[in-house]
Amino acid sequence: MKHRLLQIGISCVIACGFANDFATADNWPGWRGLTRNGISAEKNLPTQWTADEGIRWKTAVPGSGISNPIVWGDRVIVTASDGLQQTELHIICYALEDGRELWHQRLWGTAPTRYHAQKSSMATPAPVTDGKFVFAFFGTGDVFCVGLDGQLHWQRSLAAEYGPFENRFAASSSPVLFQDLLLLQCDHYGDSYVVALRQSTGANVWKTDRPETWLSWASPQLVPLADGRHELILSGSHKVDALDPTNGNKLWTVTGMRRECIPTPIYGNGMVYVVSGPKGPSMAIEPGGTGDVTATHVRWQNNRGAPFVPSAILVGDYYYVVDDAGIATCLDSRNGKRIWQKRLGGKFTASPVAGAGKIYFTNEAGETIVIEGGVPRYRRLARNPVGEPVYASAAISQGLLFLRTNRHLVCIDGLGSQPADSATTK
């Protein structure tokens, strides 16, 4: 118990350090929130809404994209792309209170790649902020640093320098902040690499080539260790790698993943949890190893229920995944044993988020299924439509849920705390 509490405490402290000590629990500064696990620490969150009720505001978003909104203070920021080749790029900032546009930075990409036109675009990676600057990475291979006031500070074209991204979904990995670095995982059919850019200038601090890794859309995860060090966790083709984020040196590897990896690793209860689908394994890995630790550091493996696109979520002692066909599975995070499995209905691209004892699963039709989280049973609290397709993962901040549909940004404050319906399964 003491070890677990220590790990949780370290996680909270380090997570704040990731955002350069500017973040609070009320913010959602990047992909899947403060710790990139999809978890909010807030206590009062909406349970029910409809397409017309329980909506604080709804505003149009130009272009397309499935990057999740990010929230800092009184601002909500999204990225988008449009144009004949999706090379017209947008970073837009809205007021959290009423959804009015505060500023709009229009930019241009240098090397568009193929993408799934129905869902993704050049605006698939989520931006990230430290409360002073917004860092946005696009499928064109371009990286931009914009002030929270909308002013452009620097830009880089990784595609022009190291070659365009070669895959069918474009670059989709969301960057992460660590100390004064911006870390980017760039795995594709071309020359794969991980690069650390100086946040203030965009200049390379280190770059590690990954010649044995040819495809991934997963985003990197940072893991704190008890001795104060950190590991940068990368899901890729057939394996998981851990690098030293200060210099890019490789630390350990676990094999056994599928050829194509999309879900982001998560960290909690002292373990790294990874999933690779479709029909691939979920694994719990103890961090801190050296070399190939497949035989020594994999604590459990479950080969059923793995999603291809949505990332997993860990709430308390329970690990949840939903596959692309809408089948949700709950595993005991301590041993990988299945607790329950349930068909939620619909297809899924967005990853779940959670807070206040609730987990939000949003399908492609725009319905959000809210269930009770952190308990060993399935209990549905509500099923809420928003009336438009949703492919982007939600954001949570200041008691509000933010959904990015294929045409709008929607701010949800909910109808009240009582569930509209419930279904319970042991």
Number of C-alpha atoms within 10 A of each C-alpha: 6 7 11 12 12 13 18 16 12 18 22 14 12 21 21 16 16 20 23 17 14 14 20 15 17 19 26 29 31 31 27 29 25 24 26 22 23 27 24 25 16 18 11 14 23 21 28 25 22 17 15 11 13 17 19 17 17 18 16 15 20 17 19 26 28 26 28 32 29 28 28 24 16 14 19 26 28 24 30 24 26 18 11 6 15 23 22 18 25 24 23 21 25 20 16 22 12 13 19 15 17 14 16 17 14 12 14 15 20 17 21 22 21 19 19 11 11 9 18 23 31 36 31 29 29 30 28 29 27 20 18 12 20 25 26 24 28 31 31 29 26 24 22 21 24 19 16 19 13 17 14 15 14 16 17 18 19 19 18 13 9 13 14 24 25 19 18 12 20 26 32 28 25 29 25 28 22 21 14 16 22 21 27 21 27 29 31 24 15 17 19 22 18 19 20 26 20 15 22 13 12 19 15 13 17 17 16 16 14 16 12 12 21 21 23 27 27 26 28 26 23 28 26 21 16 13 8 8 12 20 22 22 28 25 32 30 23 19 18 21 18 27 20 16 23 17 13 20 14 16 18 20 20 22 16 16 21 19 17 22 29 24 26 30 27 25 26 21 19 22 20 20 24 24 33 31 24 19 15 21 21 26 25 26 23 18 22 18 16 12 12 14 17 17 9 11 18 18 16 17 18 17 14 14 25 26 30 23 24 24 30 27 28 27 21 14 16 19 23 24 25 31 25 22 16 21 19 21 22 27 22 17 22 14 14 19 14 17 17 16 19 13 12 20 14 15 18 27 25 24 26 29 27 28 21 17 18 22 26 24 27 32 28 21 18 26 23 26 22 25 24 21 25 19 14 16 16 22 17 21 22 22 22 19 19 21 13 15 19 26 28 27 28 29 29 29 24 20 17 20 21 24 25 28 26 23 17 18 22 22 24 26 22 20 16 13 12 11 17 15 11 14 10 11 11 9
